[in-house]
Amino acid sequence: MLSVFRTKPGYTSVEDGEYEGELKLGGRADSSVITIKAGICSALVLTLLVLSSIVSTWILFFGNMLQWQHTTAPAPVIVSTSFSSPSSSQASWVCQQPSTRREWRTLSEPEKSDYIDAVQCLATKPSKLRNNGTLYDDFPWVHKRASTYTHKSAPFLPWHRYYIHLYEKALKEDCSFTGDLPYWDWSLDWNNFQGAPVWDSVSGLGGDGDASGTMTVGEGRCVTKGPFSSIEVRYFDGEEHPHCLSRGFPSDGELKELGELIKPDVIKDLMAEPDFDKFASEVERRGHKFLSHSVRGDLSKFTGPNDPVFFLHHTNLDRLWSQWQQTDPAKRLNAYNGKANGNSMEPAQLSDTLDMDGLSRNLMVQNVMETQGGQFCYTY
């Protein structure tokens, strides 16, 4: 680095020996005076030169300092006043106008049609996870791969809350859906399963498989009526096995017995359970047994999202959890305990990760505990 300090130039003072001869006593007075004046002038000149050098040095020093401050000063900080989306910063995002998820039978015919069209659209979009299949197939694929740790354990409800949110997001972003996820409150149909509006072949998701048809998968047969009668699904129980959407309703006696699992007074009792682990375990056991044993076919395995009714079912489970949380928000909103996953006995924590296997970024459980905060902005 170039020094900004300079060495003082050498000079001779008037007391030095070169003037001694001219200041001796007995010398001529005029020459002595002239000699002394000449010495004084020389000293003044030298002094001015020194002062000039010092001033120049300090000017150079301060100039360099100013330049250094200019080049090394930090850039100004710009503070953004805009609000962030929930996918970036959670702190500044507030759910102000939550959407409302409604029960299937309360939707208008155009609303039902729009939803069905969007679901069908997913089957026309390429997979985002694999080099074959469709976006429709991505959801059963991920659900199966996550099944061993998300079922019969604490993550069951939070993982599926995030999962159905991603499904809704795909409907909106990839298929221009403008509505909200509907749910099927099966407790309203506990004693009339086959008469539930969701099975209507015109304004619903189609009904039972063709009783006269060939058995396909999961004791089911091809659904031949309704909007999904021509769809081909790619996976079954984790294996690549292209087949028709399949259902296989059991006998009326079996359906009535299964309906006992989810009738209204049973759901009311569940809501009174104060412990999250017990509540979630019972909701999973009753809801899953009811649906998988009542519909069978594709819903008999963890590739159940092959059947579009899966999402109405899980949206209903999310509704029940949300209602349970709101019964006592101070204690239940962030209540979370039980097994961390289905593969271990580690205790569950809100900091546990929800692995979406590439469907979207992973989140912690604590990020999905509220339906009107964090990632979400909806109500029921």
N, C-alpha and C positions, 0 to 999 in steps of 0.2 A: 504494500500500500504506500502510495506517495505521501511522505510526511508533510504536514502543513506548517511545521516549524522550521525556521532557518537558523544556521549558526551565525552568531554576531561577527561581523568583519573585524579584524585586528586593527588597533590604532595605538599611537604613542602619546602618552600624556605629557603635559608641560614640565613635569618633574623628571622626565627621562634624561639621560646623559647627553643626548644630542644638543641640548640647549645649555649645558653647564658652562661651556667655554664663553658663551655670550653673556653670562650673568655674573662673571667674575668681577670682584671689586677692583677698582683701579682702571677699568676699561673706559672708553669714551662714552659719555652720557647719551649723545644723540643716537649713536649706533646701537646702544643698549636699548633705548626706547623703541627704536624701529624694530629691533630684534624681538623685543617683548610683544609689540603690537602684531608683528607677523606671526608669533607663536599663538597669540590669542585668536587671531583670525583662522589659523589652521585648526585650532581646537574647536572653534564654532562650526566650521565647515564639517569637521569630522562628526561633531555632535548632531548636526542636521542630517547627515547621511545615516547615522545610526537610528535617529528617530524615524526617518523616512522608511528605513528597512523594517523597523518594528511595526509601524502602522500598516505597511504593505502585508506583513506577515499575518496580522490580526484580520485584515480585510479578507485575505485568502482563506484564513481559518473559518471565519463566520460564513463565507460563501459556500465553502465545502459542507459545513454543518447544515445549512439550509437545503442544499441539494440532497444531502443524505436523508433528511426528514421527509422530503417530498417523494423520494423513490421508495422508502421503506414503510411509510405510513400505511396502516391497514385500510382496505377498501371500505367505503361506508356501508353500514348494515341497512338493508331495506326490509322493513317490517310489512308483511302482507296483512291486509285487512279482510281478505276474502275468507269464506268458510270452506273447509275441506270436506270432501266426500268421506263416507264411512270406510272406504277402502284405503285411505291414507292415514289421516290423523283423526283419532277418535275424540280428542279433547274438545275440539271446536265444533263438532258436528252435533246437532240437536234434532231429534225427531219431533217435528212440529205438526205435521199433518199425516198421521198414520193411516194407511189403507186398512180396509176391513175385509177380512176373509169370511165368506158366508157359506152356509150349508147348501148343498147341491140343490135341494128342492126349492130353495128360495130364489134361485137365479131365474131370470127371464129366459125364454127360448133363444133369443139372439145371444145372450151371454153364455149359455151352455154351448151353443154352436161355435162361438168364437173360441172357447176353451178347447173344444174337441179339435177344431181346425189347427190350433197351435200345437197340440200334442201330436197330431198326424204329421205336421210339418217337421218335427224333430227327426222323423224317419226318412226325410229327404235330405238331411244335412250330413256331411261326412263326419266320421268320428274325429274327436279332438285328442284321443288317447292312443289309438292304434291305426295301423295302415289299412285296416278294413273295417267294415261295419259302419254304423251311423251314430249320430249324436244320441238318438233314442237308445241305442245299445250300450252307450257309455255308462248309463246310470245303473242298469243291472250288473254290469261288469264290476264297477267300483263297489257296489253294495255287497256283492259276494266276497270280494277281496278283503273288505273291512269287517265282515260278519263275525269272525272269530273273536275279535276284541270289543266289538260294539254291542254285542248281545249278551244278555244275562250278566250285565255289569253296569256300573254307574254311567258310562258314556252313552247308553242307549238313547235317552231323550235328547241330550245336547247335540250328539252327533247327527241324529236325524233332523233336528231343528235346522242345523246348518245345511244338511243335504237337501231337504225339500226347498230351502231358500235358493240353492244353486239351480235346482230344477226350474223353479219359477223364473229365475234370472235368465236361464236358457230360453224359456218360452218367450220372454219379452225381448231379449237382445237378438236372438237368432230367428225368431218366428213372428216378431211384431205383435205379440200378445199385449193387450192394453188393460186386461183385467187383473184379478188377483187369484191366488190359489183357492179353490173351493175345498170344502171338507164334507165327509159323509158321517153324520151322527148316527151310527148304527144302533144306538140305544133306542132310537125311535122306531126301529124295524125289528126289534129283538124277537117278536113273535110273528113276524111276517116277512121273513128274509127275502124270499123270491119276489115279493111285491114292492120292494124298495125302488123308488124312482131311479136310482142310479143304474139299475139293470135294464132300463127301457131301451129298446133297440132303435128308437127314433131320437128321443131327446136325452138318452143316457149313454152309457158306455157299452151297451150290448149285454146280453144275458148269458145263460148257461151254454156249455158246448153242445154240439149236435149229438143228441142221445143215440142216434142211429149210426153215428160215424165211428171211425176207427180210433181206438185209444192212442193217445199221443204221449204226453208226459204227465207225471204226477197224478195219475188216475183221471186225467182230463181228456177232453176231445176238442176239436177245432170249434171256435166260435164262428158261426156262419151267418149271424145276423148282427146288424149294427155297424157303427163307423169303423170298427177295428177287425172286421171279418176277413179282410184281405191282407192284413199286415203280417209280415214274417219277422219273427224275433230270432236273434242269433245265438243266444246262450241259454243253457239250462244247467243249473247247479255248478257253474264254473267251467263247464265244458262247452266247446263250440259245437252247437247242435241246432242248426236252423230248423224252425218249425213254426206252425201257426200259433196264434194266441190261443191258449187252451184253458178251459175251465171244466169242472166236474162237480156240480152241486150234489150233495148226498141226499138221502131220503128226508121226507118231512119230519119224521121222528127225530132224526139226528140233528136236523137244523133247529128244531125246537129246544133240544137239550143244549146245544151250543149257544142258543140265544140267552139261556139262563146266565151265562158268563158276563153278559154286558147289559143286562136290563137296567132301567133307570135307578132302582133303589140300590143296586150294587155300586153303580157309579157314585151315588150320593155318599155311600159309606167310604168309598175310596178317598173322596175329598176331605173326609174328616181325619185321615191318617196324617199325623204330624211329621213323621220321619220320611225324608226324601227317598232313602234306599228302599224302604218297604213300599212306599207309594209307587215308585218307578218300577220295581220288580213285579208288583201285582198288575199294574197297567200293561206292562209288556206281556206277562203270562196270559192274562185274560184276552187282551186285544189280539195277540198273535194266534193263540189257539182258536179263537172264534173265527178269524178271517181265513187262516190257512186251511183249517178243517172244513169250513163252509164252502169255500170257492175251489180249493185244491188246484189241480193243473199247474200253471206257472207259479201260482202263489204258494205252492207247497214247499218251495225251496228258497234259498237266499237270493236267487235271481228273480225274486218276486216282482221287482220293478218292471219286468216285461209286461205286466198287467197294469194298465193305467189306473185301475181302482186303488192300487197300492198307495198312490200319492194322496188320494182323498182320505184313505185310511190313516196314513201317518200325519196328515194335516189335522185330523181329528185328535190323534194322540197328543200332538203339540198343543192343541186347544185345551185339552184336559190338563196338561201340565201348566199352561199359562193360567188357567182358572185356579188351579191348586196354589200356584205362587201368589196370586192376587188375593187369596183368602186371608193371608197373613204376610204381607210383603216384608215387614221388618224381619221376620224369621225365615221366610220361605224363598224370597227372591233369589238369594244366593246360597240356598241350602244345597249341599252336594256331598254325599258320602256313599260308601259302599266299596266295591272292588274297582280298582283303577282300569282294568280291562278283563276280558273273558279268559285271558291266558295266564293270569297271575292272581296272587292274593294281596298285592300291594294296595294300600288304602288310596282311595281316589282323592285328588286335590283339584282345586280350581285352576291351578297352573298346568294341569295335564294337557297334552296336545291332542287335538282332533285331526287325525290323519285322513285327508281326502284323496289320497292316492293319485294325485295329479289332476283331479277334477277342478280344483282350485287351490289357493294357498291354504296351508294349515293354520288353524287358530288354536288358542287356548280355550278351555272350557269357560273361563270367566268372561270371554268375549261374546258368548252367545246366551247368557243367562236372562237377558231382557229382550222382550219383543219390541220395545220402544226405546232402544238405546244400543250402543255398540254397533253391530252390523245391520240391525233391523229397524223397521219402522212400520209396524202393522199391529192390528188388534183383531179380536173376534167379536 
